[in-house]
Amino acid sequence: MYIKKILVAVVLLGLVAMGGFAWYVYNTVFVSNTAFNNSEAHIYIPSDATYQDVLSEFEPILKDVDAFTAVAQKKGYVSNIKAGHFIIKKGMNNNEIINTIRSKNIPVMVKFNNQERLEDLAGTIARQIEADSVELLEAMKDKAFLQEVDLTPDTALTLYIPNTYEFYWNSSAETFRERMKTEYNRFWNENRMQKAAKLDMTPVEVMSLAAIVQKETAKVEERPTVAGVYINRLQRGMLLQADPTVIYAKKRAEQDFDQVIKRVLYKDLELDSPYNTYKYAGVPPGPIAMPDISSIDAVLNYEKHDYYYFVANVERFGYHTFAKTLSQHNRNKAKYVQWLSKQGVKR
């Protein structure tokens, strides 16, 4: 009888111990361990991250870091860390969290446009993927790569077609660059290449002219008209005489791309630079900025008309007044110059 009581007691203690262990396992593995109010949290784990780096990312969003570590060790994550961008949903338990950061690297949407230089582009991209701006710039300027894609440091910006692209956050600089080469080749399809050929222009020349068009007007619907002016001038052998090229030439000469120039002075027109279209014929040797798709297509599908001149329309801000003759243009220009003077715009 006594032995029977001992056995019953042992069994009960065993059940209690098993229940306690089961309770511990359940709470460690299957109970929610998130400590944020939003519906989800975004975690970014670098390629060279240690487990301590992972903990640093997770500590602000977890209720119980020790329980998280226990599950991470049990599932072998501590010695097999995965880089990337991960989305942790509110209410996830440790098992779900570890499964997520082990196998569910979520792409990010990378956006860029309106960059004036590769340096600006590299900085913009570095804020969206893991690769830093130095790595990106080195990849973009790599001589062997530029030779491979038949570009130069002056034309390299044309490789990057402004748009929104899906990338894994932990993409390298080389991965970004190669993807952009693929997108460039996809963009310059047979249809666009044929249109460029009809203009007797290369894709780089089209994009260099498109950059001028974009700088001239922010109104997408007006860009084909502006492009038509420049096409007319090119076909007639006239200088483009585009103020944005003078502004770019001045910034480039002074190595100061942050300065704001609202008014081009007559002395600026004498600046000796291949980008100064008041002195040198044809399109510049490279783009003065990154043209977006609407500007490129505005050149390829330019409006056919008899305009050779245009100036800002002081009665309809953002748009331009177009002219067929120089005398008509000079009258329009006089109104604009008078308006600038009244506004006190000197530079």
Buried (B, 14 or more C-beta within 10 A) or exposed (E): EEEEEEEEEEEEEEEEEEEEEEEEEEBBBEBEBBBEEEEEBBBBBBEEBEBEEBBEBBEEBBEBEEBBBBBBEBBEBBEEBBBBBBBBEBEBBBBBBBBBBBEEBEEBEBEBBBBBBBBBBBBBBBEBBBBBBEBBBBBBBBEEBBEEBEBEEBBBBBBBBBBEBEBBBBBBBBBBBBBBBEBBEEEBEEEBBEBBEEBEBBBBBBBBBBBBBBBBBEEEEBBBBBBBBBBBBBEEEEBBBBBBBBBBBBBBEEEEEEEEBEBBEEEBBEBEBBBBBBBBEBBBBBBBBBBBEBBBBBBBEBBEBEBBBBBBBBEEEEBBBBBEEEEBBEEBBEBBBEBBEEEEEEE
